Amino acid sequence: MVRSSTPAVDPASGQSFSRTAVLRSKAWTLCPPSIAKAQIVFPDVGFRVGELRNLGVPGDSLAGILAWYSLIHLQPVELPAVLSEFARCIMPGGGLLLGFFEGAAVEAFPHAVTPAYYWPIDEMVQHLDAAGLETIETQTRVDPGHRPHAAIVARRTTT
């Protein structure tokens, strides 16, 4: 991972900012009502409404992206474009931490107000690789009474 004063981004949705805002200097949310609350709780963090397919930053300008369950509601056909946008924005050597629900197949399931998707780790790794993000580490966890969890640490390749 890159140690840098360059901004990192958490493209959060809903209330997830509260766990991660102190780790970044910029945050995007898909949920405009969350911005006012987030700005009160974390006044030194710049928040704005954004779009996963167009983060609105120059290429190679971010040290990293924390996408902790930020992509679970994307339709599977949308994932490659979003990961490509992440790779475009992350500087070479910069990082991505991705959290998602792990499953044997890409499969929708009911979640909160809109369906979410399970993803097999191997398939997610293939999508990351195709976008120019090299997988460094994968982790899985199954806690009693909870859905299977997966996390991937990836790094933007230099080409």
C-alpha positions as CSV (number, residue, x, y, z in Angstrom):
1,M,0.0,0.0,0.0
2,V,1.0,3.6,-0.6
3,R,1.8,5.8,2.4
4,S,0.8,9.2,1.2
5,S,-0.9,12.5,2.1
6,T,-3.0,11.9,-1.1
7,P,-6.7,11.5,-0.4
8,A,-8.4,8.2,0.1
9,V,-12.1,7.7,-0.5
10,D,-14.9,5.7,1.0
11,P,-17.8,5.4,-1.4
12,A,-20.3,4.7,1.4
13,S,-24.0,4.3,1.2
14,G,-26.4,5.0,3.9
15,Q,-25.1,5.3,7.5
16,S,-21.8,3.3,7.0
17,F,-19.8,6.6,7.2
18,S,-19.9,6.5,10.9
19,R,-17.4,3.6,11.1
20,T,-14.9,4.8,8.6
21,A,-15.0,8.6,8.2
22,V,-11.9,9.1,10.4
23,L,-9.8,7.1,8.0
24,R,-10.2,9.3,5.0
25,S,-10.3,12.9,3.8
26,K,-13.0,12.5,1.3
27,A,-16.2,10.5,1.2
28,W,-18.9,9.9,-1.3
29,T,-22.4,8.7,-0.5
30,L,-25.3,7.6,-2.5
31,C,-27.7,8.8,0.3
32,P,-27.9,12.6,0.4
33,P,-29.7,12.7,3.9
34,S,-26.6,11.0,5.3
35,I,-24.4,14.0,4.4
36,A,-25.7,16.4,7.0
37,K,-25.4,13.9,9.9
38,A,-21.9,12.9,8.7
39,Q,-20.7,16.5,8.6
40,I,-21.8,17.0,12.2
41,V,-20.1,13.9,13.4
42,F,-16.9,14.3,11.4
43,P,-16.5,18.0,10.6
44,D,-13.0,17.6,9.2
45,V,-14.0,15.1,6.5
46,G,-15.2,16.4,3.1
47,F,-18.5,14.6,2.2
48,R,-20.4,14.8,-1.0
49,V,-23.0,12.9,-3.0
50,G,-21.3,10.9,-5.8
51,E,-21.7,8.2,-8.4
52,L,-19.8,4.9,-8.3
53,R,-19.4,4.9,-12.1
54,N,-17.9,8.4,-12.1
55,L,-16.1,9.4,-8.9
56,G,-15.4,12.9,-10.3
57,V,-11.7,12.9,-9.5
58,P,-8.7,12.9,-11.9
59,G,-7.0,9.6,-12.8
60,D,-4.3,8.4,-10.5
61,S,-5.4,10.9,-7.8
62,L,-6.4,8.6,-4.9
63,A,-4.1,6.7,-2.5
64,G,-6.9,4.2,-1.9
65,I,-10.6,3.4,-1.8
66,L,-12.4,1.7,1.1
67,A,-15.4,0.0,-0.5
68,W,-16.8,-1.8,2.6
69,Y,-20.1,-3.2,1.4
70,S,-20.4,-0.3,-0.9
71,L,-20.9,-2.5,-4.0
72,I,-23.3,-5.1,-2.7
73,H,-26.4,-3.6,-4.3
74,L,-24.9,-3.3,-7.8
75,Q,-26.3,-5.4,-10.5
76,P,-23.6,-7.9,-11.5
77,V,-23.4,-6.4,-15.0
78,E,-22.5,-3.0,-13.4
79,L,-19.5,-4.3,-11.3
80,P,-16.9,-4.2,-14.1
81,A,-17.5,-0.5,-14.9
82,V,-17.3,0.5,-11.2
83,L,-14.1,-1.5,-10.6
84,S,-12.6,0.1,-13.7
85,E,-13.5,3.5,-12.4
86,F,-11.9,2.7,-9.0
87,A,-8.7,1.5,-10.8
88,R,-8.7,4.7,-12.9
89,C,-8.8,6.9,-9.8
90,I,-6.3,5.0,-7.6
91,M,-2.7,5.9,-8.2
92,P,-0.3,3.0,-9.2
93,G,0.5,1.1,-6.1
94,G,-2.5,2.5,-4.2
95,G,-5.0,0.2,-2.5
96,L,-8.5,-1.0,-2.5
97,L,-10.2,-2.7,0.5
98,L,-13.4,-4.4,-0.6
99,G,-15.9,-6.0,1.7
100,F,-18.9,-8.0,0.4
101,F,-21.1,-11.0,1.0
102,E,-19.4,-14.3,-0.1
103,G,-21.3,-17.1,-1.7
104,A,-20.9,-20.1,-4.0
105,A,-22.4,-18.2,-6.9
106,V,-23.4,-14.7,-7.9
107,E,-26.9,-14.6,-6.4
108,A,-29.3,-12.0,-5.3
109,F,-30.9,-12.1,-1.9
110,P,-33.3,-9.7,0.0
111,H,-31.4,-7.1,2.0
112,A,-32.8,-3.9,3.6
113,V,-34.7,-1.9,1.0
114,T,-33.2,-3.4,-2.2
115,P,-31.6,-6.8,-3.1
116,A,-27.9,-7.4,-2.5
117,Y,-25.6,-10.0,-4.1
118,Y,-23.4,-12.8,-2.9
119,W,-20.1,-13.1,-4.9
120,P,-17.7,-16.0,-5.0
121,I,-14.2,-14.8,-4.1
122,D,-12.6,-16.3,-7.2
123,E,-15.1,-14.4,-9.5
124,M,-14.5,-11.1,-7.6
125,V,-10.8,-11.6,-8.0
126,Q,-11.2,-12.1,-11.7
127,H,-13.1,-8.8,-12.0
128,L,-10.5,-7.0,-10.0
129,D,-7.7,-8.4,-12.2
130,A,-9.6,-7.4,-15.3
131,A,-9.9,-3.8,-14.0
132,G,-6.1,-3.6,-13.2
133,L,-6.3,-4.3,-9.5
134,E,-4.0,-7.1,-8.2
135,T,-5.3,-9.1,-5.3
136,I,-2.9,-9.1,-2.4
137,E,-5.0,-10.9,0.3
138,T,-8.4,-12.5,0.7
139,Q,-10.3,-13.3,3.8
140,T,-13.6,-15.0,4.6
141,R,-15.5,-15.3,7.8
142,V,-18.8,-17.0,8.7
143,D,-20.2,-15.9,12.1
144,P,-23.2,-17.8,13.5
145,G,-26.5,-16.2,12.5
146,H,-24.8,-13.9,9.9
147,R,-24.2,-14.1,6.1
148,P,-20.8,-15.2,4.9
149,H,-18.4,-12.3,4.7
150,A,-15.4,-11.8,2.4
151,A,-12.8,-9.1,2.2
152,I,-10.2,-8.5,-0.5
153,V,-7.1,-6.2,-0.3
154,A,-6.0,-5.2,-3.8
155,R,-3.4,-2.9,-5.3
156,R,-3.6,-0.9,-8.5
157,T,-1.0,-2.2,-10.9
158,T,1.4,0.1,-12.6
159,T,0.1,-0.5,-16.1
